[in-house]
Amino acid sequence: MFGFKYIRFDAMDYVIHYQNGHIRREGRGLSFFYFAPRTSIAAIPAGSNDLPFIFAETTRDFQSITIQGQLTYRVADPHQLAQMLDFTVNEKGQYQTDDSEKLVQRIVNEAQTATAEFVHHLSLRESLRSLKAIETHIITGLSDSKAVKMLGVEILGVHVLAVKAAPEMARAREAETREALQQEADQAVYERRNFSVEQERRIKETELNTEIAMEEKQKQISEKRMETATVAQENERKIREMKMQAEISVEKQRRELINLKSTNEKASADTQEYALRALLNPYKEIDWRTLMAIHSGKIEAGSQIAMAFREIAENAEKIGTFNISPELLHSILKSK
């Protein structure tokens, strides 16, 4: 009514309200009344935005590749961006120009320039394996870009999702890779078989060394047993010699004892013989009849009869006939 209108913006829009060429108000998420004939309003997106990209580039070896990814940015300086591009909105909050698309295109162009500068120095093989390196180079290129700085844009991150070769080259690379993998598989089989042979050789060598060690151990044990047996035999011989020496010593002592005992017994017998001779010598010259007469009272009747028979026997040539009656013989035997 009479040119006065009301407008409201979201919190993610940075609003700059110009009136008669001067900034009347600014900030995020504003809502206000304004006089349309003298007012110009710029609404700049203040949040972060994701920008997908697909670049077709050529490598050092003249091979075509496709780089697919996404970058994230935000407007760090709305005033500077408002000076470079027109973000003016109408009474409905719609942009009156396509400068928002220009912003996206300029950022993509800078990203592609940084990508091409790096990829042109890589071979196809290197490019397919350099996702992180490409990401880093794009971020560095955008951060150092004067155009991006003039736009007041801050690059938050870059993600390279895929690097692909042309379809025919991809098939050729697949065939080459398959062949290389097959060669690697063959080499792995060869190495595995070689390893098995080597392991078997080591096992046999270990077994042989074990047998040699066992033989050596058995030899040492046999030598030890022989030494032990020799020592045992020597000890047994020494024991036998010691026993023999002991027996000889015992026999010598026994012989000395027997000799001493014989000597003692002989001395005793000699002593008894001497005493008996000394006792009997006085009777040697005396006739036995005299002795019988002396001891007649002490001699038994049988002994006296025996002496009488002895005397008769001594004088047998002088006796003609000698008769012994049964009664006498009976009395002699009875006295016995």
C-alpha positions in Angstrom: 0.0 0.0 0.0 1.4 3.3 -1.2 4.7 1.4 -2.0 5.3 0.0 1.5 5.8 -3.7 1.7 6.9 -6.4 4.1 9.5 -9.1 3.5 10.9 -12.0 5.6 14.0 -14.1 5.1 15.2 -17.4 6.5 18.0 -17.7 9.1 20.4 -19.1 6.4 20.1 -15.9 4.3 22.4 -12.9 4.9 20.3 -9.8 4.0 21.6 -6.4 3.1 18.9 -3.7 2.9 19.9 -0.8 0.7 17.9 2.5 0.7 18.9 5.4 -1.6 22.3 3.6 -2.2 23.1 3.2 1.5 22.9 0.2 3.7 19.9 0.6 6.0 20.1 -2.7 7.8 21.9 -6.1 7.4 22.0 -9.5 9.1 20.8 -13.0 8.9 17.1 -14.0 8.9 15.7 -10.4 8.9 12.1 -9.4 8.5 11.0 -5.7 8.0 8.9 -3.2 6.1 10.4 -1.2 3.3 9.5 1.4 0.8 9.8 -0.3 -2.6 10.6 2.6 -4.9 13.7 3.5 -2.9 14.8 0.1 -1.7 17.1 -2.7 -3.0 17.5 -5.9 -1.1 20.3 -8.5 -1.6 19.9 -12.0 0.0 23.2 -14.0 0.1 23.1 -17.7 1.1 25.1 -17.9 4.3 25.1 -21.7 4.8 27.4 -24.2 3.3 26.6 -25.6 -0.2 27.7 -28.9 -1.9 28.7 -28.6 -5.5 29.1 -31.8 -7.5 31.4 -31.8 -10.5 32.6 -34.0 -13.4 35.8 -33.1 -15.2 37.0 -34.6 -18.5 40.8 -34.2 -18.7 43.8 -35.6 -20.6 46.8 -37.2 -18.9 50.4 -36.9 -19.7 50.3 -39.9 -22.0 47.3 -38.4 -23.9 44.6 -40.6 -22.3 41.2 -39.3 -21.5 39.9 -39.6 -18.0 36.8 -38.5 -16.1 37.2 -37.0 -12.6 34.0 -37.1 -10.5 33.7 -35.5 -7.1 32.1 -32.9 -4.9 33.3 -29.7 -3.2 31.7 -27.8 -0.3 31.9 -24.1 0.1 30.3 -21.2 2.0 30.2 -17.4 1.7 32.7 -16.0 4.2 32.3 -12.3 3.2 28.8 -11.5 2.0 29.7 -7.8 1.4 32.5 -8.7 -1.0 30.2 -11.2 -2.8 27.5 -8.6 -3.0 30.0 -6.2 -4.7 31.0 -8.8 -7.2 27.7 -10.4 -8.1 24.1 -9.3 -8.1 22.0 -11.2 -5.5 19.1 -8.8 -5.5 15.7 -10.3 -4.8 12.2 -9.1 -5.6 9.3 -8.6 -3.2 8.8 -12.4 -3.2 12.4 -13.2 -2.3 13.3 -14.4 -5.7 16.6 -13.6 -7.4 16.2 -11.1 -10.2 19.4 -12.3 -12.0 21.2 -15.6 -12.5 24.4 -14.5 -10.7 24.0 -17.3 -8.2 24.6 -19.7 -11.0 27.6 -17.6 -12.1 29.1 -18.1 -8.6 28.8 -21.9 -8.9 30.3 -21.8 -12.4 33.2 -19.7 -11.4 34.1 -22.0 -8.5 33.8 -25.1 -10.7 36.0 -23.4 -13.3 38.7 -22.7 -10.7 38.4 -26.3 -9.5 38.8 -27.7 -13.0 41.8 -25.4 -13.7 43.5 -26.7 -10.6 42.6 -30.3 -11.6 43.9 -30.0 -15.1 47.1 -28.4 -14.0 47.9 -31.4 -11.8 46.5 -34.2 -14.0 48.4 -33.1 -17.1 51.6 -34.1 -15.3 50.4 -37.6 -14.5 50.2 -40.8 -16.6 47.0 -42.7 -16.9 48.1 -45.3 -14.3 49.2 -42.5 -11.9 46.0 -40.6 -12.4 43.8 -43.7 -11.6 45.7 -44.1 -8.3 45.9 -40.4 -7.2 42.5 -39.6 -5.8 43.9 -38.1 -2.6 46.6 -36.2 -4.4 44.0 -34.7 -6.8 41.8 -33.7 -3.8 44.7 -32.0 -2.1 45.7 -30.1 -5.3 42.2 -28.9 -5.9 41.9 -27.6 -2.4 45.3 -25.9 -2.7 44.3 -24.4 -6.1 41.0 -23.0 -4.8 42.5 -21.6 -1.6 45.2 -19.8 -3.6 42.8 -18.6 -6.4 42.4 -14.8 -6.6 39.0 -15.2 -8.2 37.7 -17.3 -5.2 39.2 -14.8 -2.7 37.5 -11.9 -4.6 34.2 -13.7 -4.4 34.5 -13.9 -0.6 34.0 -17.7 -0.7 35.7 -20.2 1.6 36.3 -23.8 0.4 35.4 -26.2 3.2 36.4 -29.4 1.5 36.9 -31.4 -1.7 36.1 -35.1 -2.3 37.2 -36.9 -5.4 34.9 -39.8 -5.7 36.2 -41.5 -8.8 38.8 -41.3 -11.6 37.8 -43.3 -14.6 39.5 -43.9 -18.0 37.7 -44.1 -21.3 35.7 -47.3 -21.8 38.0 -48.9 -24.4 41.1 -47.9 -22.3 39.4 -49.3 -19.2 38.8 -52.6 -21.0 42.5 -52.6 -22.1 43.6 -51.8 -18.6 41.3 -54.5 -17.3 42.9 -57.0 -19.7 46.3 -55.8 -18.8 45.4 -56.0 -15.1 44.0 -59.5 -15.5 47.1 -60.6 -17.3 49.3 -59.1 -14.6 47.1 -60.7 -11.9 47.4 -64.0 -13.7 51.1 -63.7 -13.9 51.2 -62.8 -10.2 49.0 -65.8 -9.5 51.4 -68.0 -11.6 54.3 -66.5 -9.8 52.6 -67.1 -6.5 52.0 -70.7 -7.4 55.6 -71.1 -8.5 56.8 -69.4 -5.2 54.4 -71.6 -3.2 55.7 -74.7 -4.9 59.3 -73.5 -4.5 58.6 -72.7 -0.9 57.1 -76.2 -0.4 60.2 -77.8 -2.0 62.4 -75.6 0.1 60.5 -76.5 3.3 60.7 -80.2 2.4 64.4 -79.8 1.8 64.7 -78.1 5.2 62.6 -80.8 6.8 64.8 -83.5 5.3 67.9 -81.6 6.3 66.6 -81.2 9.8 65.7 -84.9 10.0 69.2 -85.7 8.7 70.8 -83.4 11.2 68.6 -85.0 13.9 69.7 -88.5 12.9 73.3 -87.3 12.9 72.9 -85.8 16.3 71.2 -88.9 17.6 74.0 -91.1 16.2 76.5 -88.8 17.8 74.6 -88.9 21.0 74.4 -92.7 20.8 78.1 -92.8 20.1 78.8 -90.6 23.2 76.5 -92.7 25.3 78.3 -95.9 24.0 81.6 -94.3 24.8 80.3 -93.3 28.2 79.0 -96.7 28.8 82.3 -98.2 27.7 84.2 -95.8 30.0 81.7 -96.7 32.8 82.1 -100.4 32.1 85.9 -100.0 32.0 85.8 -98.1 35.3 83.5 -100.7 36.8 85.8 -103.5 35.6 88.8 -101.6 37.0 86.9 -101.1 40.3 85.9 -104.8 40.3 89.5 -105.8 39.6 90.7 -103.5 42.4 88.0 -105.0 44.7 89.0 -108.5 43.8 92.6 -107.6 44.4 91.6 -106.0 47.7 89.6 -109.1 48.6 92.5 -111.3 47.6 94.9 -109.2 49.6 92.6 -109.4 52.5 92.2 -113.1 52.1 96.0 -113.5 51.8 96.4 -111.3 54.9 93.8 -113.4 56.7 95.5 -116.6 55.5 98.9 -115.3 56.6 97.4 -114.4 60.0 95.7 -117.8 60.1 99.0 -119.5 59.2 100.9 -117.4 61.7 98.1 -118.3 64.3 98.4 -122.0 63.4 102.1 -121.9 63.5 102.0 -120.1 66.8 99.4 -122.5 68.0 101.5 -125.5 66.8 104.5 -124.0 68.4 102.6 -123.5 71.6 101.1 -127.0 71.5 104.6 -128.5 70.7 106.1 -126.6 73.5 103.3 -127.8 75.8 103.8 -131.4 74.6 107.5 -131.1 75.0 106.9 -129.7 78.5 104.5 -132.6 79.3 106.9 -135.1 77.8 109.7 -133.7 79.8 107.6 -133.8 82.9 106.5 -137.4 82.2 110.0 -138.5 81.4 111.2 -136.9 84.6 108.4 -138.7 86.4 109.0 -142.1 84.7 112.8 -142.1 84.6 113.1 -143.3 88.2 110.9 -146.3 87.3 112.7 -147.2 84.1 115.3 -149.4 85.7 112.9 -151.0 88.2 111.5 -154.4 87.2 107.8 -154.5 86.7 107.4 -157.2 89.2 108.8 -155.0 91.8 106.4 -152.3 90.8 103.6 -154.8 90.9 104.6 -155.9 94.3 104.8 -152.3 95.5 101.4 -151.5 94.2 99.8 -154.9 94.9 97.5 -153.5 97.4 96.3 -150.9 94.9 95.9 -153.1 91.8 92.6 -154.7 91.1 92.2 -158.4 90.9 91.6 -158.5 87.2 94.8 -156.6 86.6 96.7 -158.9 88.8 95.3 -161.9 86.9 96.4 -160.2 83.7 99.9 -159.8 85.0 99.9 -163.4 86.0 98.9 -164.5 82.5 101.7 -162.2 81.1 104.3 -163.9 83.4 103.0 -167.4 82.3 103.3 -166.3 78.7 106.8 -165.2 79.2 107.7 -168.6 80.6 105.5 -170.5 78.2 108.5 -172.6 77.0 108.9 -173.9 80.5 105.2 -174.9 80.9 103.9 -178.0 79.5 100.2 -177.8 80.0 98.1 -174.8 81.2 94.4 -175.3 81.9 91.9 -172.5 82.6 88.7 -173.6 84.2 85.4 -172.0 83.1 84.7 -170.8 86.5 88.0 -168.8 86.5 87.2 -167.3 83.1 83.7 -166.5 84.3 84.9 -164.8 87.4 87.4 -162.7 85.3 84.7 -161.6 82.9 82.3 -160.9 85.7 84.9 -158.7 87.5 85.3 -156.7 84.2 
